[in-house]
Amino acid sequence: MQQPAVVAVIDDLFFQAKVRTALQHLGLAAEIVPNGGRLQARLQGGGVPALVIVDLTLRGGDATALIRDLRAEEHGRSVPILAFGSHVAVEVQKQALQAGASQVVAKSAFAKRLPQLVRQFVPADAGGNPVSALPEDGQDEAC
């Protein structure tokens, strides 16, 4: 199996769909995982993607710690990390940058400029397998 160009850690269904659609339009292979544990397992089992996207508002974990842990791993030191979160959570954005995020943007900017943001890190000729999303092991996401 070819390594996805993008792995996204997002537990919000709206942003999962938005990322999935945008990456499909860009012709990029991607995998969407709901938490940091799934990201670590994916990276250890399948190599390093061209980009990791992290939602700083993850409900099930500390996204800043996830970024820090990823940077501490040999396989995560060189991968670009694009993080997005609430525009009012300036301190969280600063912490994400200090933890090793390559770029942090507000959710509104992420939603509007996702293709351009991804292309900053992933060349147009990167591709791979179709986009997929992993389930959250029976967790109900309906709110």
Protein Blocks (a to p, Z undefined) as FASTA:
>chain_A
ZZdfbdcddfbfklmmmmmmmmmmnopacdddfbfklmmmmmmmnopafbdcddfkbfkb
cfklmmmmmmmpmklmmpccdddddfklmmlmmmmmmnopabdcdfklmmmmmmmmmmmm
mcfkbgcdddddddeehiafbZZ
